[in-house]
């Protein structure tokens, strides 16, 4: 099975089961998480950390700390490995991004709504630089993924 199909199945399980929560608590849609993953790592779970950014979502230490130092079950946020363990676990990493967007979500592209385009910019460039142009390669992959999802009729808003 192709990596993207596995991730879609995995994220569908998250949305369908584990993440039953209020919209503000989980602002990023399944589709948006998939597109972030595609643009950041090609959803390649084998590359654990690259230049300090870890997991399929390439989460940084600072993002993890700002998001509340989430951990996988049985881990303590104070251990040396808790950041990499969380960032390399798709559930914990996705929860970290959700928490980060609750804290820093904003309208970065001035279209008067907070959506996946904004979350992609915030995650990649940071909440204080999200109005700048995204690097071409990231933006190209991310936007192509979102356009494809829209064309396929996948929802862009949170449930």
N, C-alpha and C positions, 0 to 999 in steps of 0.2 A: 504494500500500500504506500502511496506517495506521502511524504512527510506532511504536506499541507492537509491531506485528507485525515491523517491521524490527528493532527492538531485540531482540525474542525470538529472531529468526533470528541476529542478530549475537552475542548472548550464548550461544546454542546452539553456535555455532562456537567460541567461546572455551572453553566447558566441554568440548565434544567434541574439541577439538584442542589449542589452545595451553596450556590449563591442566590438564595431567595432573600432579597433585601430591598430596601427602599432605593429609589432611583438615585438620590444624592449620595448614598453610601457606595454605590457601584455605578458611577457615571459612564464608564467605558463599555461599549457594546462588544459582543463576541466578534463581530465582523471587524471592528476597530482593533481589537487585540490581535486578531489574525494578521491584519495588514501591518501593524507595528512589527510583529514578529517577522513577517516576510521582508520588510524593508531593512530591519536591523540586523538580522542574522540568517535570513533565508530559512528561518525556523530550524536551524541546525543545532541540535541539542548536544552534539559531540564536542564543540568548542566551548569549554567550560568558562574561561575568562579571557578576554582580549583587551589589553591595555586598561585593566582595572574595571571594565564593564563585563558583567557576568550574565550567563544564561541566555535563553532565546530572546529575551527582551533587552539584553545588554544593560542591566540595571547597575548603577554606580553605588559606591559606598554612601555618598552624600544623599542620594535619592532614598536609599534604604533607611538611613538614619532619619531623614525628614518625614518618612512615611510611618515612623513609629517602631522601627527595628522588629518587624514581623519575623516570626520563626516557624520552622517546620515543627511538627509534633515532637515533644520530648527534648527540644533544643532550648537553650537559654540565650537571650539576646546579648549576653555578656561573654560568650565563648568566642575564641578566635575564628572559628569556622562558621558561626551563625549567619554571617552575611552571605558567604558563598553557598552555604547550604540552602538558604532561602532563594537567592537569585537563580540557582540552578534547579530549583523545584518549580515546575510550571504553575502549580496552585499558589504557592507562596509569592512567587514573582508577580503573578497577575493581581493578587491581593495588594501587593506593594504598589503597583501602578494605580490601582483603584484608589488607594489611600492618598497617594501623591496627587492625583487629580482632584480629589475632594478638597485637599489643602490648597492647591495652586491653580485649579481650573479657572480659565478666563477666555474671553474672546480675543484670540491672537490675530485673526485676519480681518477684524472689523466688519463682519457680516451680521452682527447683532444676534448671534447665537453661539453657544458653547457646544462644540461637537467634536467629532473624531479628528477633523483637520486641526483643530486647536490642540487636542491631546497629543497628536503626533508631533506637533511643533514644540509643545511644552516638554515632552519626554526627550526629544532629541536635542533641543537647544537650550532647555532650561526655562523656568517660568519668567525670568526677567529679560530674556532675549527672544521670546517666542514670536515677536512681531517681525523679526528679521527674515530674510529669505532662507529657506531650508536648502542645504546642499543638494545639487542636482540629482545625484544618484539616489539618495534617500528619498527625495521628493518624487522622483520619477516612479520608483517601485511602489511607494506608499500610495500615490495618487492613482496609479494604474490598478492596484489591488482594490481600492475603494470604488473606482469606476466600474470595475468588473462585478463587484458585489452589488452595486446599485442596478446594473444591467440584469443581474441574476435575481433581482427582487429581494435581496437580503436587507433587513432593517438597519438603519443607521442610528436610530435613537435607542436609548436604554429602555428596558421594560419597566 
